Amino acid sequence: MIQTFSSTIRRKEMDAVLTCMVDERTGPGELNARLVQAVKEMTGCDGAVAFRSAMVALAYALKALDLPAGSLVMLSALAPSWQYSAVERLGYTPLVLDVSEETGLVTAEIVAEGMKAGGRLLLLHETMGILPNVEQIAALGVPMIEDISHSVGAAVVPKEDGDSEAQGKDVQKRRLAGSFGVYAIMGLEEFDTITAGGGALLLAPRRREWSALKNVADNAPRTDMLPDINSALAFVQIKEFRRNEDIRKTIYASFQHALLGGKNRTFAREHGDGSTIWSFPVVLAGSFKDAKQYAARKNIEIRPAYEDSVIACKDEELSGTCKKAKSLFLRTALFPLYPRLGSEAVANIVKVLGTLP
């Protein structure tokens, strides 16, 4: 059976972790600092802190922002459920927004309506590696924390830059995911684009935000910080990111082409560097149950794309106000897409995508 998810961990990553264990450097220390430096070089952010979880990272971001207790925090109905529970636990009130059916993401118009309802902060999960029109959202003036756990490496490139080769050379005109908000969270969990087996990085894109974050993070207890054993794994993953992403993009192109003649679709996204490839979502014309049974007969496991989303946990509460999110929750499947897929497995998945009911 071809599993929906598989780790991108290779010998390099295992060697890094084993070296850390042999040297007995398992707690937060030198490798945590090396990871932070690698992230700064990769994203161009002014500063970053590596924490044990995304919820801890969010807590420090909100503390640095000095957001008043009880404030309404906007988040997508298709964002991971930890965001909803974390917002509540930290003393704020979640305001759940519906999404665009074409991308599965919030739009500037949707966020503007949330602001009218009292939303004070947007927690923007760039689901499936796809960037919404973040420039339009940022122009609304609402403080925004980007969740780039799926979208790290994605970029907004001005249309006039021309072909992809020119875009790659003109780095100054590209704005990377994570550079639009006041802070950005890069999750390092099992199924995130870059994994450390757990943890998260909190990025401050600019100096002013970094100064505020540094003030609250300098005295953080060691129990809040990412251990070196996890940092070692994430460090190598960052160094291998471009290689892994190139493989994912090649596979994605084959899968996307396979869908063209059928009645199912995937989400609209920018090509080139505009999106990061995170799994392969298919919005089904039929039922998920039928698609799952069909794929299983071909030894392919598929999973609901939003099985751990906000709306999955708050279905009854949100069904009336988040109808597009509810529809996508019921009809979107994830097909296997990861660097370790062999050519035979890719060919099998292409056949299934092309004949999917």
Protein Blocks (a to p, Z undefined) as FASTA:
>chain_A
ZZfbdcfbdfklmmmmmmmmmnopabgcfkmmmmmmmmmmmnopabdcddfbfklmmmmm
mmmnopaehiacdddfkbcfklmmmmmmnopacddddddfklopacfklmmmmmmnopab
dcdddehhiacdfklmmmnopacdddfklmgoiacddfklopaklmmmmmmlpccehilm
mbdcddfbfklmbdghiacddddfbfklmmmmmmmmmmgcfklpccfklmmmmmmmmmmm
mmmmmmmmmmmmmmmmmmmmmmbdcddddehjlbccehjddddfbdfklmmmmmmmnopa
cddfklmgfklmmmmmmmmmmmmlmmmmmmpccddddfklcfklmmmmmmmmmmgZZ
